[in-house]
């Protein structure tokens, strides 16, 4: 059975693409900025032990990682 996520036991090795000359359009820039904010939120949320515990319980029930849930929560609130 194929599972695409390396944290579930599979390792994916590939050459990292060179993105140094990419010109991002406005929508891509906005998406990248929003994701950057989501990462900042997730870092702050998981730094707080009470919030981290809440995310850990929720993640365990859903079979996910607390980090993924925190990022997802932020992005859902912004849409």
C-alpha positions in Angstrom: 0.0 0.0 0.0 1.4 3.4 -0.9 1.4 6.1 1.7 2.7 9.4 0.4 3.8 10.9 3.8 7.4 10.3 4.9 6.4 10.6 8.6 4.4 7.4 8.2 7.5 5.4 7.3 8.2 6.0 3.7 11.2 8.0 2.6 11.1 10.2 -0.5 14.3 11.3 -2.1 14.3 13.9 -4.8 16.4 16.8 -6.1 15.3 20.1 -4.7 14.0 22.4 -7.4 15.9 25.7 -8.0 13.2 28.4 -7.4 15.7 31.3 -7.3 14.5 32.8 -10.6 10.8 32.3 -10.2 8.6 35.4 -10.5 5.6 34.9 -8.3 2.3 36.5 -9.4 0.1 38.5 -6.9 -2.1 35.5 -6.0 0.9 33.3 -5.3 2.5 36.0 -3.2 -0.7 36.4 -1.2 -0.9 32.6 -0.7 2.7 32.4 0.4 2.2 35.3 2.9 -0.9 33.6 4.3 1.0 30.3 4.8 3.8 32.2 6.5 1.3 33.7 8.9 -0.1 30.2 9.5 3.3 28.8 10.3 3.9 31.7 12.7 0.5 31.0 14.4 1.3 27.2 14.7 4.7 27.9 16.2 3.2 30.3 18.8 0.2 27.9 19.5 2.4 24.9 20.0 4.8 26.9 22.3 2.0 27.3 24.8 1.8 24.0 26.7 -2.0 24.2 27.3 -2.8 24.9 23.6 -0.2 22.2 22.6 -1.9 19.6 24.8 -5.3 20.5 23.3 -3.9 20.1 19.7 -2.2 16.9 20.7 -5.4 15.3 22.0 -7.3 16.4 18.9 -4.5 15.2 16.6 -4.4 11.8 18.3 -8.2 11.3 17.8 -7.9 12.3 14.1 -4.7 10.4 13.4 -2.9 13.6 12.4 0.0 15.7 13.8 -0.7 18.7 16.1 1.4 20.9 13.7 -0.9 20.1 10.8 -4.0 20.8 12.8 -2.7 24.2 14.0 -1.8 25.3 10.5 -5.1 24.1 9.2 -7.0 25.9 11.9 -5.3 29.2 11.0 -6.0 28.8 7.3 -9.7 27.9 7.9 -10.2 31.0 10.0 -8.7 33.2 7.3 -11.0 31.9 4.5 
